[in-house]
Structures are given as structure tokens and as C-alpha cells.
Amino acid sequence: MGLAPTCTPPSSIVICCIMDKHTVSFRIDADKVTALDTLAEALERDRSHLLNEAVSAYLEAQSWQVEQIKKSLRQADAGKLVPHARVKQMARKWR
């Protein structure tokens, strides 16, 4: 006779994640610190939380841009280029 499957209700599941955190120090203009603290208070968050969010957004955007540049360079190396006349034609539509 086999054991009946058990189901653990979601409220009793505990997930633990320990992140390796480091302290980083840098200089920032006083007015930016004031604005950061004002925003943190309005959002009921601390300064570290907002700085972590900002750094995460920055890293994501920069990583995306670097990947797009690498992709474009691979396309150029493979000869997949757009003729200059076609680029001028496309640019005229943007005006």
C-alpha cells in the first residue's frame, strides 16, 4: 500500500533567500540626497531600497544596450548592412 500524497498549504511554505550584500560608498550632490530622502519618505521606503532599485534599473538598461551593440556588430561583420540610401529614406519619415 502506497503513501497518500500530502499537500502543504501555501501559508505554511517558507522560502528563504540570503543575498550577499556589500556596502558601497560614493559621493553625490546634496540636493540629490535631499530629493532621494524626500522620495523615500513619500514611498515609505528607506534610502538603500531606492538606491538598489535605481542601480538595478541602470544595470538592466546598460546591459540591454551593450547586448544590442554586440548584436549589431555581429550583423555588420556578417555583411548584413542597410544601404545608405535606404537609411536616408527611413530618416525622412521620422521628420
C-alpha positions in Angstrom: 0.0 0.0 0.0 1.5 3.4 -1.0 1.5 6.6 0.9 -1.1 9.2 0.1 0.3 12.4 -1.3 0.3 15.3 1.1 -0.5 18.9 0.2 1.2 21.7 2.1 -1.0 24.8 2.2 0.8 27.9 0.7 0.6 29.7 4.1 3.0 27.2 5.6 5.7 27.3 2.9 8.7 29.3 3.9 11.2 30.4 1.3 14.5 31.8 2.5 16.8 33.7 0.3 20.1 35.1 1.6 21.7 37.7 -0.7 25.3 38.6 -0.4 25.2 42.3 0.2 28.1 44.8 0.2 28.4 48.3 1.3 29.3 50.8 -1.4 30.2 54.4 -0.7 30.2 57.2 -3.3 29.8 61.0 -3.4 26.5 62.6 -4.5 25.3 66.2 -4.6 23.5 67.3 -1.5 20.4 68.3 -3.5 20.1 64.7 -4.8 20.4 63.3 -1.3 17.5 65.6 -0.2 15.4 64.6 -3.2 16.2 60.9 -2.6 15.2 61.2 1.1 12.0 63.1 0.2 11.0 60.4 -2.3 11.9 57.6 0.2 9.7 59.1 2.8 6.8 59.6 0.4 7.1 55.9 -0.7 7.6 54.7 2.9 10.9 53.1 1.9 14.5 53.7 3.0 17.2 55.3 1.0 19.0 52.0 0.4 15.9 50.5 -1.2 15.6 53.3 -3.6 19.3 53.2 -4.5 19.1 49.5 -5.0 16.1 50.0 -7.3 17.9 52.7 -9.3 21.1 50.7 -9.7 19.1 47.6 -10.8 17.3 49.7 -13.4 20.6 51.3 -14.6 22.3 47.9 -14.9 19.3 46.4 -16.8 19.3 49.3 -19.3 23.0 49.3 -19.8 23.2 45.5 -20.2 20.4 45.7 -22.8 22.3 48.4 -24.7 25.6 46.5 -24.7 23.8 43.4 -26.0 22.2 45.4 -28.8 25.5 46.8 -29.8 27.1 43.4 -29.8 24.3 42.0 -31.9 24.6 44.9 -34.4 28.4 44.4 -34.7 27.8 40.7 -35.4 25.3 41.6 -38.1 27.7 44.1 -39.6 30.6 41.5 -39.5 28.3 39.1 -41.3 27.6 41.8 -44.0 24.0 42.4 -43.0 24.0 46.1 -43.6 21.4 48.6 -44.8 22.4 50.7 -47.8 23.0 54.4 -47.1 20.2 55.5 -49.5 17.7 53.3 -47.6 18.8 54.8 -44.2 18.2 58.3 -45.7 14.8 57.3 -46.9 13.8 55.9 -43.5 15.2 59.0 -41.7 13.0 61.3 -43.9 9.9 59.5 -42.5 11.0 60.4 -38.9 10.8 64.2 -39.5 
